[in-house]
Amino acid sequence: MRASFVGFYPGHLVLDGIGDAELDDGTLRVHADRIILDMRAQRYVAAGTVTVQPTRVAGCSPAQGDALGVDLTTHQGVLVNTGGTSGSEAISGATIGGAATLAPGSEPLALPDVGLELPYARASSAVAHLGADVRLRNAHVIVPGGESIGFPSYVYSYSSNPGYSNTNVLTNGEDLPIYFGSTAGSVLPASPIETAFWTKLPIASSESVPPAKLGMSPPI
C-alpha cells in the first residue's frame, strides 16, 4: 500500500491509506482516495474515485466506481458505482464485471472499527504479509506527547508461529537507545563529562518511559 499518509493500528491490525492511495493485492491493482486494509479479517475497502484493474492481465481497461470491497481469502468482491448506470459490479479474482450477488448478511463495504485507538505509526508505504508481519517504509513511530521517531524501515511482526519471530524479528517490543546532544546551557547531560546520553524508549510495549536524570552542564 502507498498513500500520502499510511496509518498503522496494531491493536486492530489495520492499515489506513489516505490521499492518492494505491494497493496491489497480487491480483488487482486499486487506486482510490482512501484504502483501508483489515489484516485480521483479510479484506480491504477502497472509497472515493476508485480505479481497479487486474495486475497480470495485459490490455484490460480499468473499471471505475465510488467504492470497492474485496475479500482476500476468496478474492471475491463488489465495485459500487452510485452515479453510473452499471450499479454494482462483481469482482471474482481478476475478472471485473457482471451483476454483483451478495450472500445474505455479507457487508463487503463495512469498515473496521478501531475505536479510540490512535495510529501507532505513520509511513509512506507498507507491505503486509497476512498472518505474519507489516513492513513500513519511511516510518515514524508515534510516542507519547505526539512526537515521533523516524525509521527508514520498520517491521512489526504479529505471527503466531513461534519459529517465524526467530527468523525475522526477535520480539514485537524493543527498547531502543535514543541519543540526545546537549549544549552548555541545557539541563542535559546527567554529568559534566557526558556529551550525550541514552534512555530506554518503549516502541511496542506497555512499559513506561523511565524519567531521565537531570543535570547541569558546566559554564563555558
C-alpha positions as YAML, in Angstrom:
chain: A
units: angstrom
residues:
- id: 1
  name: MET
  ca: [0.00, 0.00, 0.00]
- id: 2
  name: ARG
  ca: [1.14, 3.51, -0.83]
- id: 3
  name: ALA
  ca: [-0.55, 6.78, 0.11]
- id: 4
  name: SER
  ca: [0.16, 10.33, 1.21]
- id: 5
  name: PHE
  ca: [-0.45, 9.05, 4.75]
- id: 6
  name: VAL
  ca: [-0.44, 5.39, 5.76]
- id: 7
  name: GLY
  ca: [-1.54, 4.92, 9.35]
- id: 8
  name: PHE
  ca: [-0.89, 1.65, 11.18]
- id: 9
  name: TYR
  ca: [-3.17, 0.47, 14.01]
- id: 10
  name: PRO
  ca: [-1.52, -2.63, 15.56]
- id: 11
  name: GLY
  ca: [-4.28, -3.21, 18.10]
- id: 12
  name: HIS
  ca: [-6.71, -3.95, 15.28]
- id: 13
  name: LEU
  ca: [-4.14, -4.86, 12.59]
- id: 14
  name: VAL
  ca: [-5.37, -2.14, 10.25]
- id: 15
  name: LEU
  ca: [-3.56, -0.10, 7.61]
- id: 16
  name: ASP
  ca: [-5.30, 3.12, 6.60]
- id: 17
  name: GLY
  ca: [-4.05, 4.79, 3.41]
- id: 18
  name: ILE
  ca: [-5.32, 8.34, 2.97]
- id: 19
  name: GLY
  ca: [-4.73, 10.51, -0.09]
- id: 20
  name: ASP
  ca: [-3.77, 9.14, -3.52]
- id: 21
  name: ALA
  ca: [-3.85, 5.62, -2.11]
- id: 22
  name: GLU
  ca: [-2.75, 2.59, -4.11]
- id: 23
  name: LEU
  ca: [-2.85, -1.11, -3.28]
- id: 24
  name: ASP
  ca: [-1.70, -4.17, -5.21]
- id: 25
  name: ASP
  ca: [-3.03, -7.43, -3.75]
- id: 26
  name: GLY
  ca: [-1.31, -9.61, -6.32]
- id: 27
  name: THR
  ca: [-4.49, -9.99, -8.36]
- id: 28
  name: LEU
  ca: [-5.87, -6.46, -8.56]
- id: 29
  name: ARG
  ca: [-4.29, -3.02, -8.54]
- id: 30
  name: VAL
  ca: [-6.52, -0.44, -6.86]
- id: 31
  name: HIS
  ca: [-6.26, 3.33, -6.73]
- id: 32
  name: ALA
  ca: [-8.59, 5.45, -4.60]
- id: 33
  name: ASP
  ca: [-8.79, 8.46, -2.33]
- id: 34
  name: ARG
  ca: [-8.68, 6.11, 0.66]
- id: 35
  name: ILE
  ca: [-7.97, 2.40, 1.16]
- id: 36
  name: ILE
  ca: [-8.37, 0.56, 4.46]
- id: 37
  name: LEU
  ca: [-6.81, -2.89, 4.83]
- id: 38
  name: ASP
  ca: [-8.09, -5.08, 7.67]
- id: 39
  name: MET
  ca: [-5.40, -7.74, 8.12]
- id: 40
  name: ARG
  ca: [-7.32, -9.58, 10.82]
- id: 41
  name: ALA
  ca: [-10.39, -10.03, 8.61]
- id: 42
  name: GLN
  ca: [-8.18, -10.27, 5.49]
- id: 43
  name: ARG
  ca: [-10.20, -7.83, 3.44]
- id: 44
  name: TYR
  ca: [-9.95, -4.24, 2.23]
- id: 45
  name: VAL
  ca: [-12.25, -1.36, 1.33]
- id: 46
  name: ALA
  ca: [-11.46, 1.46, -1.10]
- id: 47
  name: ALA
  ca: [-13.51, 4.65, -1.37]
- id: 48
  name: GLY
  ca: [-13.53, 7.80, -3.45]
- id: 49
  name: THR
  ca: [-12.72, 7.83, -7.18]
- id: 50
  name: VAL
  ca: [-11.90, 4.12, -7.24]
- id: 51
  name: THR
  ca: [-10.00, 2.66, -10.18]
- id: 52
  name: VAL
  ca: [-9.34, -1.08, -10.32]
- id: 53
  name: GLN
  ca: [-7.74, -3.34, -12.90]
- id: 54
  name: PRO
  ca: [-6.13, -6.79, -13.00]
- id: 55
  name: THR
  ca: [-2.45, -6.86, -12.12]
- id: 56
  name: ARG
  ca: [-1.35, -9.58, -14.54]
- id: 57
  name: VAL
  ca: [-3.88, -9.33, -17.39]
- id: 58
  name: ALA
  ca: [-2.49, -7.19, -20.22]
- id: 59
  name: GLY
  ca: [-4.74, -4.88, -22.22]
- id: 60
  name: CYS
  ca: [-7.59, -4.86, -19.71]
- id: 61
  name: SER
  ca: [-9.24, -1.47, -19.27]
- id: 62
  name: PRO
  ca: [-9.61, -0.28, -15.69]
- id: 63
  name: ALA
  ca: [-13.04, -0.23, -14.08]
- id: 64
  name: GLN
  ca: [-14.16, 2.78, -12.10]
- id: 65
  name: GLY
  ca: [-16.54, 3.29, -9.23]
- id: 66
  name: ASP
  ca: [-17.16, 5.01, -5.93]
- id: 67
  name: ALA
  ca: [-16.38, 2.17, -3.53]
- id: 68
  name: LEU
  ca: [-14.79, -1.27, -3.60]
- id: 69
  name: GLY
  ca: [-14.73, -4.15, -1.16]
- id: 70
  name: VAL
  ca: [-12.59, -7.26, -1.65]
- id: 71
  name: ASP
  ca: [-12.17, -10.41, 0.44]
- id: 72
  name: LEU
  ca: [-8.53, -11.51, 0.23]
- id: 73
  name: THR
  ca: [-9.27, -15.12, 1.20]
- id: 74
  name: THR
  ca: [-11.69, -15.72, -1.69]
- id: 75
  name: HIS
  ca: [-10.70, -12.82, -4.00]
- id: 76
  name: GLN
  ca: [-14.40, -12.05, -4.33]
- id: 77
  name: GLY
  ca: [-15.76, -8.53, -4.03]
- id: 78
  name: VAL
  ca: [-18.00, -5.79, -5.31]
- id: 79
  name: LEU
  ca: [-17.39, -2.49, -7.10]
- id: 80
  name: VAL
  ca: [-20.12, 0.07, -6.45]
- id: 81
  name: ASN
  ca: [-20.90, 2.98, -8.77]
- id: 82
  name: THR
  ca: [-23.57, 5.19, -7.27]
- id: 83
  name: GLY
  ca: [-23.76, 7.66, -10.16]
- id: 84
  name: GLY
  ca: [-23.44, 5.39, -13.18]
- id: 85
  name: THR
  ca: [-25.80, 3.04, -14.98]
- id: 86
  name: SER
  ca: [-23.79, -0.08, -14.15]
- id: 87
  name: GLY
  ca: [-24.64, -0.01, -10.44]
- id: 88
  name: SER
  ca: [-22.69, -2.75, -8.68]
- id: 89
  name: GLU
  ca: [-20.22, -4.99, -10.48]
- id: 90
  name: ALA
  ca: [-18.91, -8.31, -9.26]
- id: 91
  name: ILE
  ca: [-15.23, -8.95, -8.57]
- id: 92
  name: SER
  ca: [-14.08, -12.54, -8.99]
- id: 93
  name: GLY
  ca: [-10.33, -12.92, -8.99]
- id: 94
  name: ALA
  ca: [-9.04, -10.85, -11.91]
- id: 95
  name: THR
  ca: [-12.48, -10.72, -13.55]
- id: 96
  name: ILE
  ca: [-14.40, -7.48, -13.15]
- id: 97
  name: GLY
  ca: [-17.99, -7.24, -14.39]
- id: 98
  name: GLY
  ca: [-21.39, -8.78, -14.20]
- id: 99
  name: ALA
  ca: [-24.12, -8.29, -11.67]
- id: 100
  name: ALA
  ca: [-22.93, -8.50, -8.11]
- id: 101
  name: THR
  ca: [-24.75, -11.04, -5.93]
- id: 102
  name: LEU
  ca: [-24.09, -10.73, -2.22]
- id: 103
  name: ALA
  ca: [-24.54, -13.53, 0.28]
- id: 104
  name: PRO
  ca: [-27.16, -12.87, 2.96]
- id: 105
  name: GLY
  ca: [-25.65, -10.90, 5.80]
- id: 106
  name: SER
  ca: [-22.44, -10.04, 3.95]
- id: 107
  name: GLU
  ca: [-21.17, -6.47, 4.22]
- id: 108
  name: PRO
  ca: [-18.28, -6.10, 1.75]
- id: 109
  name: LEU
  ca: [-18.03, -2.34, 2.36]
- id: 110
  name: ALA
  ca: [-18.07, -2.48, 6.17]
- id: 111
  name: LEU
  ca: [-15.14, -0.63, 7.70]
- id: 112
  name: PRO
  ca: [-13.13, -1.98, 10.64]
- id: 113
  name: ASP
  ca: [-13.87, -0.26, 13.92]
- id: 114
  name: VAL
  ca: [-10.61, 0.86, 15.55]
- id: 115
  name: GLY
  ca: [-12.47, 2.52, 18.40]
- id: 116
  name: LEU
  ca: [-10.35, 5.10, 20.20]
- id: 117
  name: GLU
  ca: [-7.04, 3.63, 19.09]
- id: 118
  name: LEU
  ca: [-4.65, 6.17, 17.62]
- id: 119
  name: PRO
  ca: [-2.14, 5.34, 14.88]
- id: 120
  name: TYR
  ca: [0.94, 3.66, 16.31]
- id: 121
  name: ALA
  ca: [2.98, 4.71, 13.29]
- id: 122
  name: ARG
  ca: [2.66, 6.57, 10.02]
- id: 123
  name: ALA
  ca: [4.51, 5.77, 6.82]
- id: 124
  name: SER
  ca: [4.63, 6.49, 3.11]
- id: 125
  name: SER
  ca: [4.12, 2.85, 2.15]
- id: 126
  name: ALA
  ca: [3.55, -0.53, 3.74]
- id: 127
  name: VAL
  ca: [3.81, -4.17, 2.76]
- id: 128
  name: ALA
  ca: [1.54, -6.58, 4.64]
- id: 129
  name: HIS
  ca: [2.27, -10.29, 4.78]
- id: 130
  name: LEU
  ca: [-1.05, -11.60, 6.06]
- id: 131
  name: GLY
  ca: [-0.69, -13.66, 9.20]
- id: 132
  name: ALA
  ca: [2.96, -12.69, 9.54]
- id: 133
  name: ASP
  ca: [4.08, -9.06, 9.61]
- id: 134
  name: VAL
  ca: [3.74, -5.47, 8.42]
- id: 135
  name: ARG
  ca: [6.73, -3.68, 6.91]
- id: 136
  name: LEU
  ca: [6.57, 0.10, 6.96]
- id: 137
  name: ARG
  ca: [8.79, 2.30, 4.80]
- id: 138
  name: ASN
  ca: [9.78, 5.84, 5.84]
- id: 139
  name: ALA
  ca: [8.05, 5.11, 9.12]
- id: 140
  name: HIS
  ca: [7.52, 7.45, 12.06]
- id: 141
  name: VAL
  ca: [6.62, 5.70, 15.29]
- id: 142
  name: ILE
  ca: [4.43, 7.99, 17.37]
- id: 143
  name: VAL
  ca: [5.40, 8.22, 21.04]
- id: 144
  name: PRO
  ca: [3.51, 9.76, 24.00]
- id: 145
  name: GLY
  ca: [3.19, 13.50, 23.65]
- id: 146
  name: GLY
  ca: [2.65, 13.42, 19.90]
- id: 147
  name: GLU
  ca: [6.32, 13.31, 18.95]
- id: 148
  name: SER
  ca: [7.62, 10.69, 16.54]
- id: 149
  name: ILE
  ca: [10.80, 8.76, 15.85]
- id: 150
  name: GLY
  ca: [11.74, 8.16, 12.24]
- id: 151
  name: PHE
  ca: [12.93, 4.85, 10.80]
- id: 152
  name: PRO
  ca: [13.82, 4.16, 7.15]
- id: 153
  name: SER
  ca: [12.17, 0.76, 7.61]
- id: 154
  name: TYR
  ca: [10.18, -0.73, 10.46]
- id: 155
  name: VAL
  ca: [8.90, -4.31, 10.77]
- id: 156
  name: TYR
  ca: [6.01, -5.22, 13.08]
- id: 157
  name: SER
  ca: [5.60, -8.98, 13.49]
- id: 158
  name: TYR
  ca: [2.31, -10.46, 14.66]
- id: 159
  name: SER
  ca: [2.76, -14.05, 13.52]
- id: 160
  name: SER
  ca: [1.54, -16.77, 15.90]
- id: 161
  name: ASN
  ca: [4.17, -19.14, 14.51]
- id: 162
  name: PRO
  ca: [6.94, -19.35, 17.14]
- id: 163
  name: GLY
  ca: [9.56, -20.11, 14.51]
- id: 164
  name: TYR
  ca: [8.74, -17.03, 12.46]
- id: 165
  name: SER
  ca: [9.90, -14.48, 15.02]
- id: 166
  name: ASN
  ca: [13.13, -16.39, 15.49]
- id: 167
  name: THR
  ca: [13.97, -15.97, 11.83]
- id: 168
  name: ASN
  ca: [12.78, -12.39, 11.43]
- id: 169
  name: VAL
  ca: [12.34, -10.19, 14.49]
- id: 170
  name: LEU
  ca: [13.25, -11.30, 17.99]
- id: 171
  name: THR
  ca: [10.40, -9.51, 19.67]
- id: 172
  name: ASN
  ca: [7.46, -7.26, 18.95]
- id: 173
  name: GLY
  ca: [8.63, -4.81, 21.61]
- id: 174
  name: GLU
  ca: [12.01, -3.20, 21.60]
- id: 175
  name: ASP
  ca: [13.98, -0.92, 23.93]
- id: 176
  name: LEU
  ca: [15.86, 1.42, 21.64]
- id: 177
  name: PRO
  ca: [18.72, 3.68, 22.73]
- id: 178
  name: ILE
  ca: [17.91, 7.21, 21.65]
- id: 179
  name: TYR
  ca: [20.85, 9.64, 21.74]
- id: 180
  name: PHE
  ca: [20.45, 13.32, 22.51]
- id: 181
  name: GLY
  ca: [23.07, 16.03, 22.16]
- id: 182
  name: SER
  ca: [23.37, 18.88, 24.63]
- id: 183
  name: THR
  ca: [24.68, 22.41, 24.86]
- id: 184
  name: ALA
  ca: [26.35, 24.34, 27.70]
- id: 185
  name: GLY
  ca: [23.08, 25.83, 28.86]
- id: 186
  name: SER
  ca: [20.92, 22.72, 28.66]
- id: 187
  name: VAL
  ca: [19.78, 20.52, 31.54]
- id: 188
  name: LEU
  ca: [21.38, 17.53, 29.88]
- id: 189
  name: PRO
  ca: [23.59, 15.52, 30.20]
- id: 190
  name: ALA
  ca: [23.42, 13.94, 33.64]
- id: 191
  name: SER
  ca: [27.12, 14.59, 34.40]
- id: 192
  name: PRO
  ca: [29.56, 17.26, 33.19]
- id: 193
  name: ILE
  ca: [31.71, 14.80, 31.25]
- id: 194
  name: GLU
  ca: [28.90, 13.33, 29.22]
- id: 195
  name: THR
  ca: [28.09, 14.84, 25.86]
- id: 196
  name: ALA
  ca: [25.18, 12.53, 25.15]
- id: 197
  name: PHE
  ca: [23.06, 10.08, 26.98]
- id: 198
  name: TRP
  ca: [20.61, 7.42, 26.10]
- id: 199
  name: THR
  ca: [17.40, 6.36, 27.65]
- id: 200
  name: LYS
  ca: [15.17, 3.39, 27.10]
- id: 201
  name: LEU
  ca: [12.21, 4.18, 24.90]
- id: 202
  name: PRO
  ca: [9.49, 1.53, 24.57]
- id: 203
  name: ILE
  ca: [8.33, 1.17, 20.99]
- id: 204
  name: ALA
  ca: [5.73, -1.57, 21.04]
- id: 205
  name: SER
  ca: [5.12, -2.43, 24.67]
- id: 206
  name: SER
  ca: [3.22, -1.07, 27.63]
- id: 207
  name: GLU
  ca: [6.42, -0.31, 29.53]
- id: 208
  name: SER
  ca: [6.58, 3.21, 30.88]
- id: 209
  name: VAL
  ca: [9.42, 5.54, 29.99]
- id: 210
  name: PRO
  ca: [11.77, 5.96, 32.98]
- id: 211
  name: PRO
  ca: [12.38, 9.58, 33.89]
- id: 212
  name: ALA
  ca: [15.68, 10.96, 32.61]
- id: 213
  name: LYS
  ca: [18.26, 12.26, 35.06]
- id: 214
  name: LEU
  ca: [18.61, 15.99, 35.15]
- id: 215
  name: GLY
  ca: [21.90, 17.73, 35.46]
- id: 216
  name: MET
  ca: [23.56, 21.00, 34.54]
- id: 217
  name: SER
  ca: [26.45, 21.32, 32.15]
- id: 218
  name: PRO
  ca: [29.33, 23.45, 33.49]
- id: 219
  name: PRO
  ca: [29.53, 27.00, 32.22]
- id: 220
  name: ILE
  ca: [32.00, 27.70, 29.44]
...
